[in-house]
Amino acid sequence: ILDNLIGAMYSRKTVAIRELIQNAIDACILQQVLEDDYDPKIEIILDNETLVVRDNGRGMSLDIIKNYLKVLGKSYYKSNDLAGVLKNFITSPDFIAEFGLGIFSYFLLAKSFTIYTRHREIKSDMSSNQWHKIEFTRGFCLIEKTPKPDIGFDYGTVVQIKLNQDIIDILTYYFKYQIHLDIVRPRIPISCRISDSSKPI
């Protein structure tokens, strides 16, 4: 069923990259509203068979993971839960992610992927290593606590995808020559590293 949905909704595999980046941008946009002195960062790394997209945005709590992330077609950014978080703020964020299959579009790129995340509302007296690791395969999702991944952020989200062989060359070309057509003047600074090259988007 999932394969049929993905095939029906997405004509290009690279739309999964747009979904990845839009999710990271939205997480940073939300944190910009909630924190005055926040410095947003999004990093994309394509290294051989592995694609990593990481941000220092809002991150996800266990409730968000269970109620939104792993539920097909359900968006936290359109939820009453988020409306409650923002009710006392004058500024209302303009999120960019659209309705679709969300993270399940990542299966266009791989048979499995892993997400690491830490929510910014975790109490300060709790260990900084209290992240959640979510492993997705087709028809299976495993959630567990994990130490902090090897990144420079204390909060945020890391998506790690071990790519299918038939997508590696496509993504290398896409990041070098086409991504700026899909992500035009992003509202959050994005750095992109492809093997030994590096450039902003």
Helices and strands as residue ranges (DSSP letters): H 2-9, H 15-34, E 42-47, E 50-55, H 62-64, I 65-69, G 76-78, H 80-86, G 102-108, E 112-118, E 131-137, E 140-146, E 156-162, H 165-177, H 179-182, E 190-194, E 197-200
